[in-house]
Amino acid sequence: MVMNPPVELHIEELVLHGFTGHDAYRVGGAVEQQISQLLQERGLPSSFSHGAHIDHLHGGSFTMQQGMKDASVGTRIAQSVYKGLAK
């Protein structure tokens, strides 16, 4: 098993359009959990080999299906953010 070095990721603000109240907090928690898992499994993109600071990252958009669970939405958002980090 390859051990990835520790990573500190600070997301100051996560803007979720179309979510309110508790939904936004549950989705935000799911994003946090999934982005942590992606970083543990895949590590940082090579562009971060010497550290990086990103002021703004647009994670893209996707179409949600009616009744989509918070964890699924969080996974989709985290995957978009991770993909944005690799650019």
C-alpha positions as CSV (number, residue, x, y, z in Angstrom):
1,M,0.0,0.0,0.0
2,V,1.3,3.4,-1.0
3,M,1.2,6.0,1.8
4,N,0.3,9.5,0.7
5,P,1.8,12.4,2.8
6,P,-0.7,14.3,5.0
7,V,-2.7,17.0,3.2
8,E,-4.3,20.1,4.7
9,L,-7.2,21.4,2.7
10,H,-9.1,24.4,3.8
11,I,-12.3,25.3,2.0
12,E,-13.4,28.7,3.3
13,E,-16.7,28.8,1.5
14,L,-18.7,26.2,-0.4
15,V,-21.5,27.8,-2.4
16,L,-24.3,25.5,-3.1
17,H,-27.1,27.0,-5.2
18,G,-30.5,25.5,-4.8
19,F,-30.0,24.1,-1.3
20,T,-31.4,25.5,1.9
21,G,-30.9,25.1,5.6
22,H,-30.1,21.6,6.8
23,D,-29.8,20.2,3.2
24,A,-26.8,22.5,2.6
25,Y,-25.1,21.3,5.8
26,R,-25.7,17.7,5.0
27,V,-24.5,18.1,1.4
28,G,-21.5,20.1,2.6
29,G,-20.6,17.3,5.1
30,A,-20.8,14.8,2.3
31,V,-18.5,16.9,0.1
32,E,-16.0,17.1,3.0
33,Q,-16.0,13.3,3.5
34,Q,-15.8,12.5,-0.2
35,I,-13.0,15.0,-1.0
36,S,-11.0,13.6,1.9
37,Q,-11.5,10.1,0.6
38,L,-10.5,11.1,-2.9
39,L,-7.3,12.8,-1.6
40,Q,-6.4,9.7,0.4
41,E,-7.0,7.3,-2.4
42,R,-5.6,9.3,-5.3
43,G,-3.3,11.8,-3.6
44,L,-2.8,15.4,-4.8
45,P,-2.6,16.2,-8.4
46,S,1.0,16.6,-9.6
47,S,0.5,20.4,-10.0
48,F,0.5,20.5,-6.1
49,S,3.9,18.8,-5.7
50,H,5.4,22.0,-4.1
51,G,2.2,23.3,-2.4
52,A,-0.4,25.6,-3.9
53,H,-2.9,28.2,-3.0
54,I,-6.1,28.6,-5.0
55,D,-8.2,31.7,-4.4
56,H,-11.2,30.5,-6.4
57,L,-12.2,27.2,-7.9
58,H,-15.4,26.7,-10.0
59,G,-16.4,23.1,-9.4
60,G,-18.7,23.1,-12.5
61,S,-22.3,22.1,-12.5
62,F,-24.4,18.9,-13.0
63,T,-28.0,18.0,-13.3
64,M,-29.5,16.4,-10.2
65,Q,-32.2,13.8,-10.3
66,Q,-35.3,14.1,-8.2
67,G,-34.8,12.4,-4.8
68,M,-31.0,12.2,-5.1
69,K,-29.5,11.6,-1.6
70,D,-27.2,14.1,0.1
71,A,-24.3,11.6,0.0
72,S,-24.7,11.2,-3.8
73,V,-24.8,14.9,-4.3
74,G,-21.8,15.4,-2.1
75,T,-19.9,12.7,-4.1
76,R,-20.7,14.5,-7.4
77,I,-19.6,17.8,-6.1
78,A,-16.4,16.4,-4.6
79,Q,-15.5,14.7,-7.9
80,S,-16.0,18.0,-9.7
81,V,-13.8,19.9,-7.2
82,Y,-11.1,17.2,-7.4
83,K,-11.2,17.4,-11.2
84,G,-10.9,21.2,-11.0
85,L,-7.8,20.8,-8.8
86,A,-6.1,18.6,-11.5
87,K,-6.4,21.3,-14.1
